Structure formats: structure tokens, C-alpha cells
Amino acid sequence: MPKLKTHSRAKKTFKVTGNGSIRRFKAYKSHLLTKKSTKRKRHLRGSVEIHSANLPLVKRMLRLR
């Protein structure tokens, strides 16, 4: 049986924290920023934990147990 490859985009998108939870960065912060308000851009900063409903899928993409 060959080795399974990790999903390449998932490696770059998600980070596993020290306690094992998975964090992601918020969307809509990459381009077309001039029309977005400062408040909106400020709230898009930082990272958040992924939702529990998406946890099994993300773990599968990252090949975590």
C-alpha cells in the first residue's frame, strides 16, 4: 500500500495548535480591500478555531488521527 499524501492546500490553510485544536484564518481579506470598511477588515484579522462540524473533514485532509 503506498503512502497517502496530505492535501497540499490544507497544509497551507490550517495550523494545528499545541493542544491539538485546528485554527484557520478568516476569508475575504486578500484583495479588493478598498471598498471594505476599516472595521470589517479589522474583524477579519487573526485566526479562529474551525467549527466542530468541519473537524473530521479537516483532520482527514491533514491525515491526523
C-alpha positions as a LaTeX table, in Angstrom:
\begin{tabular}{lrrr}
\hline
Residue & $x$ (\AA) & $y$ (\AA) & $z$ (\AA) \\
\hline
Met1 & 0.00 & 0.00 & 0.00 \\
Pro2 & 1.52 & 3.38 & $-0.98$ \\
Lys3 & 1.82 & 6.29 & 1.41 \\
Leu4 & $-1.13$ & 8.68 & 1.49 \\
Lys5 & $-0.43$ & 12.24 & 0.52 \\
Thr6 & $-1.55$ & 15.18 & 2.64 \\
His7 & $-3.90$ & 17.64 & 0.96 \\
Ser8 & $-1.49$ & 20.38 & $-0.18$ \\
Arg9 & $-3.91$ & 23.30 & 0.26 \\
Ala10 & $-4.88$ & 22.12 & 3.73 \\
Lys11 & $-1.23$ & 22.16 & 4.84 \\
Lys12 & $-1.05$ & 25.86 & 3.98 \\
Thr13 & $-4.52$ & 26.78 & 5.26 \\
Phe14 & $-4.80$ & 25.14 & 8.68 \\
Lys15 & $-2.45$ & 25.17 & 11.66 \\
Val16 & $-2.54$ & 22.63 & 14.48 \\
Thr17 & $-2.08$ & 24.29 & 17.87 \\
Gly18 & $-0.15$ & 22.89 & 20.81 \\
Asn19 & $-3.25$ & 21.44 & 22.45 \\
Gly20 & $-4.32$ & 19.73 & 19.20 \\
Ser21 & $-7.06$ & 22.09 & 18.05 \\
Ile22 & $-7.01$ & 23.34 & 14.47 \\
Arg23 & $-7.06$ & 27.04 & 13.59 \\
Arg24 & $-7.82$ & 28.83 & 10.34 \\
Phe25 & $-7.55$ & 32.39 & 9.07 \\
Lys26 & $-10.68$ & 34.27 & 8.05 \\
Ala27 & $-11.67$ & 34.67 & 4.42 \\
Tyr28 & $-12.27$ & 37.87 & 2.38 \\
Lys29 & $-9.05$ & 39.60 & 3.42 \\
Ser30 & $-6.86$ & 39.03 & 0.35 \\
His31 & $-7.92$ & 41.55 & $-2.32$ \\
Leu32 & $-10.49$ & 44.25 & $-3.18$ \\
Leu33 & $-9.84$ & 45.82 & 0.22 \\
Thr34 & $-10.51$ & 49.46 & $-0.72$ \\
Lys35 & $-14.28$ & 49.02 & $-0.72$ \\
Lys36 & $-14.30$ & 47.24 & 2.64 \\
Ser37 & $-14.60$ & 49.30 & 5.80 \\
Thr38 & $-11.77$ & 49.52 & 8.32 \\
Lys39 & $-13.98$ & 47.87 & 10.93 \\
Arg40 & $-14.72$ & 44.96 & 8.61 \\
Lys41 & $-11.03$ & 44.45 & 7.77 \\
Arg42 & $-10.08$ & 44.67 & 11.44 \\
His43 & $-12.56$ & 41.94 & 12.36 \\
Leu44 & $-11.13$ & 39.71 & 9.63 \\
Arg45 & $-7.69$ & 39.75 & 11.25 \\
Gly46 & $-6.37$ & 36.89 & 13.29 \\
Ser47 & $-7.36$ & 33.27 & 13.38 \\
Val48 & $-10.26$ & 31.27 & 14.75 \\
Glu49 & $-10.79$ & 27.62 & 15.62 \\
Ile50 & $-12.51$ & 25.58 & 12.95 \\
His51 & $-16.10$ & 24.59 & 13.60 \\
Ser52 & $-16.69$ & 21.18 & 15.13 \\
Ala53 & $-18.80$ & 20.16 & 12.12 \\
Asn54 & $-15.77$ & 20.59 & 9.84 \\
Leu55 & $-13.28$ & 18.94 & 12.18 \\
Pro56 & $-13.45$ & 15.38 & 10.75 \\
Leu57 & $-13.02$ & 16.62 & 7.18 \\
Val58 & $-10.03$ & 18.83 & 8.02 \\
Lys59 & $-8.41$ & 16.08 & 10.06 \\
Arg60 & $-8.82$ & 13.72 & 7.11 \\
Met61 & $-7.22$ & 16.25 & 4.75 \\
Leu62 & $-4.29$ & 16.72 & 7.14 \\
Arg63 & $-4.07$ & 12.95 & 7.75 \\
Leu64 & $-4.46$ & 13.40 & 11.53 \\
Arg65 & $-5.84$ & 10.70 & 13.76 \\
\hline
\end{tabular}
